[in-house]
């Protein structure tokens, strides 16, 4: 009989603990917004536009903005033309450090060079305007595919260093008219 009451006491304690954890400041979003568009500009020129289906903002000592359903960020050149994009299925932006983590199906496209970077995890340092990852990367361009173990690059993907290159596959652009 004592064991029965002990089980009831323990089983009643767990849901209360869960409720307390869920009601803590850092686990409940202070703001949730749907279909958001965020613009970053300088002197009236748009530098970046971020869109997301859902955004959760968490306040507290380490405020974050989470994009649980993914996001896409567009970067513009000085003529307000999209020069590159970053998209992922999940993102979280650490407000204090201005560091954003993109995860799951991460893709960076540079429209000027026609290059696409694919990886599973990518960090975006907004203060230094750089992106980096320690995950495997594949970079595809019209004439080659490069695979490496990690990468450091400018946020627009114009300058980059690929670490521990594992493969470079080059394509011959010239194909004669007979198809051979």
ZIHU-V822569 format. One record per residue. N is the residue number from 1. SS is DSSP state (A for helix, B for strand, O for the rest). PSI is psi in radians with two decimals (none if undefined). Layout:
n = [N:N]
ss = [SS:SS]
psi = [PSI:PSI]
//
This chain:
n = [1:2:3:4:5:6:7:8:9:10:11:12:13:14:15:16:17:18:19:20:21:22:23:24:25:26:27:28:29:30:31:32:33:34:35:36:37:38:39:40:41:42:43:44:45:46:47:48:49:50:51:52:53:54:55:56:57:58:59:60:61:62:63:64:65:66:67:68:69:70:71:72:73:74:75:76:77:78:79:80:81:82:83:84:85:86:87:88:89:90:91:92:93:94:95:96:97:98:99:100:101:102:103:104:105:106:107:108:109:110:111:112:113:114:115:116:117:118:119:120:121:122:123:124:125:126:127:128:129:130:131:132:133:134:135:136:137:138:139:140:141:142:143:144:145:146:147:148:149:150:151:152:153:154:155:156:157:158:159:160:161:162:163:164:165:166:167:168:169:170:171:172:173:174:175:176:177:178:179:180]
ss = [O:A:A:A:A:A:A:A:A:A:A:A:A:A:A:A:A:A:A:A:A:A:O:O:O:O:O:O:O:O:B:B:B:B:B:B:B:B:B:B:B:B:O:O:B:B:B:B:B:B:B:B:B:B:B:B:B:B:O:O:O:O:O:B:B:B:B:O:O:O:B:B:B:B:B:B:O:O:O:O:O:B:B:B:B:B:B:B:O:B:B:B:B:B:O:O:O:O:B:B:B:B:B:B:B:B:B:B:B:B:O:O:O:O:B:B:B:B:B:B:B:B:B:B:B:O:O:O:O:B:B:B:B:O:O:O:B:B:B:B:B:O:O:B:B:B:B:B:O:B:B:B:B:B:O:O:O:O:O:B:B:B:B:O:O:O:B:B:B:B:O:O:O:O:O:O:O:O:O:O]
psi = [-0.70:-0.69:-0.67:-0.82:-0.59:-0.69:-0.71:-0.77:-0.79:-0.77:-0.48:-0.48:-0.66:-0.85:-0.63:-0.73:-0.76:-0.78:-0.75:-0.75:-0.74:-0.45:-0.01:2.68:-0.69:-0.03:-0.27:2.28:2.33:-0.60:2.37:2.26:2.60:2.59:1.05:2.67:2.14:2.30:2.41:2.18:2.86:2.11:0.67:-0.09:2.22:2.22:-0.59:2.52:2.22:2.30:2.59:2.61:-0.65:2.44:2.32:2.24:2.21:2.23:-3.06:-2.84:-0.58:1.35:2.47:2.74:2.19:2.48:1.41:-0.32:0.32:3.03:2.91:2.29:2.28:2.31:2.38:2.56:-3.05:-0.28:0.21:0.57:2.42:2.12:-0.51:2.88:2.69:2.26:2.69:2.86:-0.26:2.52:2.63:2.29:2.10:1.89:-0.76:-0.75:-0.17:0.72:2.24:2.38:2.18:2.34:2.70:1.93:0.85:2.34:2.25:2.23:2.27:1.94:-0.49:-0.76:-0.10:0.71:2.55:2.25:2.31:2.31:3.06:-0.37:2.35:2.34:2.47:1.92:1.76:-0.51:-0.78:-0.03:0.84:2.78:2.60:2.74:2.65:0.09:2.85:2.51:2.60:2.20:2.13:2.32:3.02:-0.42:-0.03:2.89:2.30:2.33:2.38:3.06:-0.40:3.06:2.57:2.33:2.89:2.72:-0.48:-0.05:0.34:-0.71:2.42:2.76:2.16:2.17:2.45:1.05:2.19:-0.53:2.48:2.04:2.03:2.52:2.50:2.04:-0.44:2.12:2.25:2.89:-0.40:-0.15:0.06:none]
//
